[in-house]
Amino acid sequence: MIGRNWIFLLVAIGLGLIAVVLANSYFTGVEAEQERLAQQNEVARIVVATQPLEFGTPITTENTRMQNFPANSVPTGAFFSVEELVQGGQVAIRPIVQGEPILADKLSGRAVLSANLPDGMRAVSFPVNATTMVSGFVRPADVVDVLMTRGEGDDRVVEVIMESVPVLAVDQVANENATEPGVGGNVTVMVDQYDAQKITLARQLGQLSLALRNVENQEPGPGVAVSARDIGSGYRAPVRTAYVESRPSAPAAPRGPAAAPAPARPSGPSMTVVRGTDTADYPVNRLGGR
């Protein structure tokens, strides 16, 4: 009985070894066939991702594979060997989707935000909260305008100090695929050195807020500061006006007995309002009542 069990065990082990050999032969043959087809069809074999890779994801043999690619369309920075790619301990510094070629400019030896900065650009952070960052809907890869509120009472103004600024990170989140709203804390934006100085100074002068804008709309706005006096100004009907400085009045010409007396012109600065064919003069007080 014991001898029969040993026979069954040896047969099972033998069948398992045969299965492993056959599987290796099959996959080796598939790989060789793919390389042969690549040579015949003038295609290259490059490394692509087998799954989505987020910021900081290590590049391994489990999340990469070789794939045929048109030889005349191979992107710059592509890798032609998985072994060569994984040797350096590379990590993704930009999101890579499944099936996308893995390129050198999307990798780094360490997952740091500085690897995302182009030459000449700076990353600068400043505090925000849920209100000043559009209820927390500002996320990495968004584009914003930076507003500064300063002053007190009627002298308080809001100015647009920067437009179309890319957001690199919100708090500790730098993943561009993150879409969940955040409650705020700190936001990191990408600007040049001069604008980094402006933001640092603006933090000391007032409160900074963000205005979320369409990433495809880079048209500059009017850039007009809004003061407390502008709130509640209401809509004014469009009228054609002319501001007229006071001039010495000329001696009045003699009028006939039937002529109607001309309306007295206001002394000092005045404004002439034209509505159709009718005109009217209104006095304009100078600043401070002078």
Residue pairs with C-beta under 8 A, 6 or more apart in sequence:
31 66
34 45
34 66
34 68
35 45
37 43
37 68
38 44
38 45
38 68
41 68
42 70
42 71
42 72
43 68
43 69
43 70
43 71
44 68
44 69
44 70
44 71
44 74
44 78
44 80
45 66
45 67
45 68
45 69
45 80
46 66
46 67
46 69
46 74
46 78
46 79
46 80
46 101
47 64
47 65
47 66
47 67
47 78
47 79
47 80
47 81
47 82
47 85
47 101
47 102
48 64
48 65
48 66
48 67
48 99
48 100
48 101
48 102
49 63
49 64
49 96
49 97
49 98
49 99
49 100
49 102
50 62
50 63
50 64
50 65
50 98
51 63
51 98
52 95
52 96
52 97
52 98
52 177
53 59
53 63
53 92
53 95
53 96
54 92
54 95
54 175
54 177
55 92
55 93
55 94
55 95
55 111
55 174
55 175
55 176
56 91
56 92
56 93
56 111
57 63
57 91
57 92
58 89
58 90
58 91
59 85
59 86
59 90
59 91
59 92
59 102
59 107
60 86
61 82
61 86
64 82
64 85
64 86
64 102
65 82
66 82
67 99
69 78
69 101
74 101
75 101
75 103
76 103
77 103
77 104
77 105
77 106
78 101
78 102
78 103
79 85
79 102
79 104
85 102
88 109
89 109
90 107
90 108
90 109
91 107
91 108
91 109
91 110
91 111
92 106
92 107
92 111
93 106
93 107
93 108
93 111
93 112
93 115
93 116
94 106
94 116
94 176
95 175
95 176
95 177
96 102
96 106
108 115
113 123
113 168
113 169
113 174
113 188
114 123
116 168
116 174
117 123
117 190
120 192
120 193
121 190
121 191
121 192
122 190
122 191
122 192
122 193
122 195
122 196
123 168
123 169
123 188
123 189
123 190
124 188
124 189
124 191
124 195
124 196
124 199
124 200
125 186
125 187
125 188
125 189
126 186
126 187
126 199
126 203
126 208
127 184
127 185
127 186
127 203
127 208
128 138
128 184
128 185
128 186
128 187
128 208
128 209
128 210
129 183
129 184
129 185
130 136
130 183
130 184
131 209
132 184
132 207
132 208
132 209
132 210
133 170
133 182
133 184
133 187
133 209
133 210
134 210
134 211
134 212
135 181
136 181
136 182
136 183
136 184
137 181
137 212
138 144
138 167
138 170
138 182
138 187
138 210
138 212
139 167
139 170
139 173
139 178
139 179
139 180
139 181
139 182
140 167
140 168
140 169
140 170
140 173
140 174
140 175
140 176
140 178
141 166
141 167
141 176
141 215
142 166
142 167
142 212
142 215
143 164
143 165
143 166
143 167
143 212
143 213
143 214
143 215
143 218
144 165
144 167
144 189
144 210
144 211
144 212
144 213
145 160
145 162
145 163
145 164
145 165
145 210
145 211
145 213
145 221
146 160
146 161
146 162
146 163
146 165
146 189
146 199
146 202
146 208
146 209
146 210
146 211
147 158
147 159
147 160
147 161
147 208
147 209
147 210
147 211
148 158
148 159
148 161
148 202
148 205
148 206
148 207
148 208
148 209
149 156
149 157
149 158
149 206
149 207
149 209
150 156
150 157
150 159
150 205
150 206
150 207
151 157
151 206
153 228
154 227
154 228
154 229
155 227
155 228
156 227
156 228
157 225
157 226
157 227
157 228
158 225
158 226
159 225
160 211
160 221
160 223
160 225
161 198
161 199
161 202
162 191
162 195
162 198
162 199
163 220
163 221
163 223
164 213
164 218
164 220
165 189
165 190
165 191
165 195
166 189
166 190
167 187
167 188
167 189
167 190
168 174
168 188
168 189
168 190
169 187
169 188
170 178
170 182
170 184
170 185
170 186
170 187
170 188
171 182
171 184
171 185
171 186
173 182
174 188
187 210
189 199
191 199
199 208
202 208
239 273
239 274
239 275
240 274
241 271
241 272
241 273
241 274
242 271
242 272
242 274
243 269
243 271
243 272
243 284
244 269
244 270
244 271
244 272
244 281
245 269
246 266
246 267
246 268
246 269
246 270
249 265
252 262
255 261
263 281
265 281
266 281
266 282
266 283
267 283
268 283
268 284
268 286
269 283
269 284
269 286
270 281
270 282
270 283
270 284
271 281
271 282
271 284
272 279
272 280
272 281
272 282
273 279
273 280
273 281
273 282
